[in-house]
């Protein structure tokens, strides 16, 4: 039976479940040379994993649920145990013996903080959401990420264009609001894989690079400055491509939202001192979590964006994707502590 999103409660997030294995190294070696590992740690990785843990850490007052595929191995058990720890319902996270749990080796150079990634797609590549029955899901919002990094979901579908688009359409048919995120990659696959999904998306939340790649707009000038006119055009194009309600684009300088009605909202990011920033990994997912928190609670869009930049700022305080996120009042207090950047361009 179809239920209106307003009668529902909670957020379910599906897609990439990854363990980040972070190694601090003295130097990134040339081929056939040696680099020393000075220390190592583990953290969360992947859109649903980061998003749900962030929401749990913020103290989200609604149910959290995960969907995806992990291997029957130590890392898979770690993910499922972590879900239990954060009270994330994992009944739609399946285990497989056909592939290991996905992980990323993150090589971080001690002197300059530069990171190099070695990623194993593993079980994520096999996830086809065949066991995800939306008639059994009571959540208000379904978030799917990352498009372009889910092989089975990125595969072609004769009716919908991609399997991901079919999945999003089935969620909407059940009365669930849909949200997507995209992985940043240097390729020409955006139009082929991302565009079909947009017709079945209520909230499209992505960064300025991904927005530019999907729509063909250059959202930064040659000297690296944000082109706010191109950014508005990119948001408008995403709505023209089918996004039903809202496009949100985030970037280091802040966030921007455009509604289906054509209303624009700008929110500058916080003025963080350089020493506060320990790492940028997961900041985009933290912003997304902050915005979806507000959308679920029916806050006005300006408040949703402010929430997003504050949670992203908290995330920046730790090199892992989620350890920096704190209870929401603590995240929001950073704005008072550090202040907010000067206003971005006002909408027309």
C-alpha positions as CSV (number, residue, x, y, z in Angstrom):
1,X,0.0,0.0,0.0
2,X,1.3,3.4,-0.9
3,X,1.8,5.9,2.0
4,X,2.4,9.6,1.7
5,X,5.9,10.7,2.7
6,X,4.3,12.9,5.3
7,X,2.8,9.8,7.1
8,X,6.3,8.2,7.1
9,X,9.2,8.6,9.5
10,X,12.9,7.7,9.2
11,X,15.6,7.6,6.6
12,X,16.9,4.5,4.7
13,X,20.3,4.8,2.9
14,X,21.6,2.3,0.4
15,X,24.7,1.9,-1.7
16,X,28.4,1.8,-0.9
17,X,29.5,0.3,2.4
18,X,33.3,0.8,2.7
19,X,36.0,0.5,5.3
20,X,38.6,3.2,5.0
21,X,42.0,1.9,6.0
22,X,44.1,5.0,6.6
23,X,47.9,4.7,6.6
24,X,50.1,7.6,7.6
25,X,53.3,7.3,5.5
26,X,56.6,9.2,5.6
27,X,56.7,9.6,1.8
28,X,54.8,8.4,-1.2
29,X,57.5,6.2,-2.9
30,X,58.4,5.9,-6.6
31,X,57.7,2.5,-8.2
32,X,59.8,-0.3,-6.7
33,X,60.8,1.9,-3.8
34,X,59.9,1.8,-0.1
35,X,57.7,4.0,2.0
36,X,57.3,3.6,5.7
37,X,53.9,3.3,7.4
38,X,54.1,5.4,10.6
39,X,50.6,4.7,11.8
40,X,47.2,3.4,10.8
41,X,43.5,3.7,11.6
42,X,40.2,2.6,10.3
43,X,37.1,4.6,9.5
44,X,33.8,4.6,7.7
45,X,33.5,5.0,4.0
46,X,30.7,5.2,1.4
47,X,27.6,7.4,1.1
48,X,25.1,5.4,3.2
49,X,27.6,4.4,5.8
50,X,28.9,7.9,6.4
51,X,25.4,9.5,6.1
52,X,23.8,7.2,8.7
53,X,26.6,7.4,11.2
54,X,26.6,11.2,10.9
55,X,22.9,11.3,11.5
56,X,23.3,9.0,14.5
57,X,26.1,11.1,15.9
58,X,24.0,14.3,15.4
59,X,21.2,12.6,17.5
60,X,18.6,12.3,14.7
61,X,15.2,11.8,16.3
62,X,14.0,9.4,13.6
63,X,14.7,5.8,12.7
64,X,17.8,5.0,10.6
65,X,18.1,2.1,8.3
66,X,20.8,0.8,5.9
67,X,20.7,-1.2,2.7
68,X,23.6,-2.8,0.8
69,X,26.0,-5.7,0.6
70,X,29.1,-6.7,2.5
71,X,31.3,-9.7,2.4
72,X,31.2,-12.5,4.9
73,X,34.5,-11.4,6.5
74,X,36.0,-9.4,9.3
75,X,35.4,-6.0,7.7
76,X,31.7,-6.9,6.9
77,X,31.2,-7.9,10.6
78,X,32.8,-4.6,11.6
79,X,30.3,-2.7,9.6
80,X,27.3,-4.6,10.9
81,X,28.6,-4.2,14.5
82,X,29.1,-0.5,13.9
83,X,25.5,-0.3,12.7
84,X,24.3,-2.0,15.9
85,X,26.4,0.4,18.0
86,X,24.8,3.4,16.3
87,X,21.3,1.9,16.4
88,X,21.1,1.7,12.6
89,X,18.7,-1.1,11.4
90,X,20.8,-3.4,9.1
91,X,18.2,-5.9,8.1
92,X,18.6,-4.8,4.4
93,X,22.4,-5.1,4.5
94,X,23.1,-8.6,3.2
95,X,26.2,-10.7,3.4
96,X,27.8,-12.5,0.5
97,X,30.6,-15.0,0.1
98,X,31.1,-14.1,-3.6
99,X,33.2,-10.9,-2.9
100,X,35.0,-9.3,0.0
101,X,33.7,-6.2,1.8
102,X,34.7,-3.1,0.0
103,X,37.7,-1.2,1.4
104,X,39.9,1.8,0.5
105,X,43.6,2.0,1.4
106,X,44.2,5.7,2.0
107,X,47.9,6.6,1.9
108,X,48.3,9.9,3.7
109,X,51.7,11.7,3.5
110,X,52.7,13.0,6.9
111,X,54.4,16.2,5.8
112,X,51.8,17.6,3.4
113,X,48.6,15.6,4.1
114,X,48.2,14.6,0.5
115,X,46.2,11.4,0.0
116,X,46.3,8.6,-2.6
117,X,43.5,6.1,-2.7
118,X,43.5,2.4,-3.7
119,X,39.9,1.2,-3.8
120,X,38.5,-2.4,-3.9
121,X,34.9,-2.3,-5.0
122,X,34.2,-5.8,-3.7
123,X,30.7,-6.6,-2.6
124,X,29.4,-3.2,-3.5
125,X,29.8,-4.0,-7.2
126,X,27.4,-6.9,-6.8
127,X,24.6,-5.1,-4.9
128,X,21.4,-5.1,-7.0
129,X,18.9,-4.2,-4.3
130,X,16.9,-7.4,-5.1
131,X,16.1,-7.9,-1.4
132,X,15.1,-4.3,-0.8
133,X,11.3,-4.4,-0.6
134,X,9.9,-0.8,-0.3
135,X,6.5,-2.2,0.9
136,X,8.3,-3.2,4.1
137,X,10.0,0.2,4.5
138,X,8.4,2.8,6.7
139,X,11.0,5.5,6.1
140,X,10.2,9.0,4.7
141,X,13.4,9.3,2.7
142,X,15.4,6.9,0.6
143,X,19.0,8.0,-0.1
144,X,21.1,6.2,-2.7
145,X,24.8,6.8,-3.2
146,X,27.2,6.8,-4.9
147,X,26.0,6.7,-8.4
148,X,29.0,5.8,-10.7
149,X,30.5,3.5,-8.0
150,X,27.8,0.8,-7.9
151,X,28.4,-1.5,-10.9
152,X,25.2,-3.5,-10.7
153,X,23.1,-0.4,-10.1
154,X,24.8,1.6,-12.8
155,X,24.0,-1.2,-15.3
156,X,21.6,-0.5,-18.2
157,X,17.9,-1.0,-17.8
158,X,15.6,-1.2,-20.9
159,X,12.8,0.8,-19.4
160,X,14.4,3.2,-16.9
161,X,17.9,3.7,-18.4
162,X,19.8,2.3,-15.4
163,X,19.0,-0.2,-12.6
164,X,19.4,2.7,-10.1
165,X,16.7,4.7,-11.9
166,X,14.4,1.7,-11.6
167,X,15.1,1.4,-7.9
168,X,14.4,5.1,-7.3
169,X,11.2,4.9,-9.3
170,X,10.0,2.0,-7.1
171,X,10.8,3.9,-4.0
172,X,8.7,6.9,-5.2
173,X,5.9,4.6,-6.2
174,X,5.8,3.4,-2.6
175,X,5.4,7.0,-1.4
176,X,9.0,7.6,-0.3
177,X,11.0,10.7,-1.1
178,X,14.2,10.0,-2.9
179,X,17.7,11.5,-2.6
180,X,20.9,10.7,-4.5
181,X,24.6,11.5,-4.3
182,X,27.3,10.9,-6.9
183,X,30.9,10.0,-6.7
184,X,33.5,12.5,-8.1
185,X,35.3,10.9,-11.0
186,X,37.1,12.2,-14.1
187,X,35.0,10.6,-16.8
188,X,32.3,11.1,-19.4
189,X,29.9,8.7,-17.7
190,X,27.8,11.3,-15.9
191,X,25.2,12.0,-18.6
192,X,24.8,8.2,-19.3
193,X,24.4,7.0,-15.7
194,X,23.4,10.0,-13.6
195,X,20.9,11.6,-16.0
196,X,18.4,8.7,-16.1
197,X,18.2,8.6,-12.3
198,X,17.3,12.3,-12.0
199,X,13.8,11.7,-13.4
200,X,13.1,9.7,-10.2
201,X,14.8,11.9,-7.6
202,X,13.1,14.4,-5.2
203,X,16.3,15.8,-3.7
204,X,19.5,15.9,-5.7
205,X,22.5,16.8,-3.4
206,X,26.0,16.9,-5.0
207,X,29.1,19.0,-5.1
208,X,30.0,21.7,-7.7
209,X,32.3,19.4,-9.7
210,X,29.6,16.7,-10.0
211,X,27.0,19.3,-10.9
212,X,29.2,20.7,-13.6
213,X,30.1,17.2,-15.0
214,X,26.4,16.2,-15.1
215,X,25.2,19.4,-16.9
216,X,28.2,20.5,-18.9
217,X,28.7,23.8,-17.1
218,X,32.0,25.1,-15.9
219,X,31.2,26.2,-12.4
220,X,34.7,27.5,-11.6
221,X,36.6,30.1,-13.5
222,X,40.2,29.6,-14.8
223,X,41.6,31.1,-11.6
224,X,39.5,28.7,-9.4
225,X,36.8,31.1,-8.3
226,X,33.2,29.9,-8.0
227,X,31.1,31.0,-11.0
228,X,27.8,31.6,-9.3
229,X,26.0,32.3,-12.6
230,X,27.1,28.9,-14.0
231,X,26.2,27.3,-10.7
232,X,22.6,28.6,-10.9
233,X,22.4,27.4,-14.5
234,X,23.7,23.9,-13.5
235,X,21.0,23.7,-10.8
236,X,18.3,24.8,-13.2
237,X,19.5,22.2,-15.8
238,X,19.3,19.4,-13.2
239,X,15.7,20.4,-12.4
240,X,15.0,20.4,-16.2
241,X,16.5,16.9,-16.4
242,X,13.8,15.7,-14.0
243,X,14.6,16.4,-10.3
244,X,11.2,16.9,-8.8
245,X,11.7,19.2,-5.8
246,X,15.1,20.4,-5.0
247,X,18.7,20.7,-6.2
248,X,21.4,21.4,-3.5
249,X,25.0,22.0,-4.6
250,X,27.8,22.1,-2.0
251,X,31.3,23.5,-2.3
252,X,34.1,24.6,0.1
253,X,32.7,28.2,0.1
254,X,29.2,27.0,1.2
255,X,26.0,25.7,-0.3
256,X,23.3,26.6,-2.8
257,X,19.8,25.3,-3.3
258,X,17.2,25.9,-6.0
259,X,13.6,24.6,-5.7
260,X,11.3,23.4,-8.5
261,X,9.5,26.8,-8.1
262,X,12.8,28.6,-9.0
263,X,13.5,30.0,-5.5
264,X,17.3,30.2,-4.7
265,X,19.0,30.0,-1.4
266,X,22.7,30.7,-0.6
267,X,24.6,29.7,2.6
268,X,28.3,30.6,3.1
269,X,30.5,28.1,5.0
270,X,32.1,28.7,8.3
271,X,35.4,30.7,8.7
272,X,37.5,27.9,10.0
273,X,41.1,28.4,10.9
274,X,43.5,26.2,8.9
275,X,44.7,24.4,12.0
276,X,41.1,23.2,12.6
277,X,40.9,21.3,9.4
278,X,42.4,17.8,9.8
279,X,41.0,16.3,6.6
280,X,38.3,16.9,4.0
281,X,37.2,13.2,3.6
282,X,33.5,12.8,4.4
283,X,32.7,16.5,4.5
284,X,30.4,16.3,1.5
285,X,28.5,13.4,3.1
286,X,28.3,15.4,6.4
287,X,26.8,18.3,4.5
288,X,24.3,16.0,2.9
289,X,23.4,14.4,6.3
290,X,22.8,17.9,7.7
291,X,20.5,18.9,4.9
292,X,18.6,15.7,4.9
293,X,18.1,16.0,8.7
294,X,16.4,19.3,8.1
295,X,14.4,18.1,5.1
296,X,13.1,15.1,7.1
297,X,12.1,17.5,9.9
298,X,10.4,19.9,7.4
299,X,12.7,22.8,8.2
300,X,12.9,25.8,5.9
301,X,15.6,25.5,3.3
302,X,17.8,28.2,4.7
303,X,18.0,26.4,8.0
304,X,18.7,23.1,6.2
305,X,21.7,24.7,4.4
306,X,23.0,26.2,7.6
307,X,22.7,22.8,9.2
308,X,24.6,21.3,6.4
309,X,27.6,23.7,6.5
310,X,27.9,23.4,10.3
311,X,27.9,19.6,10.2
312,X,30.4,19.7,7.4
313,X,32.6,22.0,9.4
314,X,32.5,19.6,12.4
315,X,33.5,16.7,10.0
316,X,36.6,18.7,8.9
317,X,38.0,18.5,12.4
318,X,39.0,14.8,12.0
319,X,40.9,13.0,9.2
320,X,38.3,10.2,9.1
321,X,34.9,10.6,7.4
322,X,32.7,10.6,10.5
323,X,34.7,10.9,13.7
324,X,34.5,14.7,13.7
325,X,30.7,14.8,13.7
326,X,29.2,15.6,17.1
327,X,25.7,16.1,18.6
328,X,23.8,18.7,16.5
329,X,24.0,21.5,19.1
330,X,27.8,21.1,19.2
331,X,28.0,21.3,15.4
332,X,25.8,24.4,15.3
333,X,27.9,26.1,18.0
334,X,30.9,26.2,15.6
335,X,29.2,29.0,13.7
336,X,29.1,31.1,16.8
337,X,32.7,30.2,17.6
338,X,34.3,30.8,14.2
339,X,31.8,33.0,12.4
340,X,30.5,32.7,8.8
341,X,32.2,33.7,5.6
342,X,31.1,36.8,3.7
343,X,27.8,36.3,1.8
344,X,27.9,34.5,-1.6
345,X,26.2,36.1,-4.5
346,X,22.6,36.9,-3.8
347,X,19.9,35.4,-6.1
348,X,18.2,37.6,-8.6
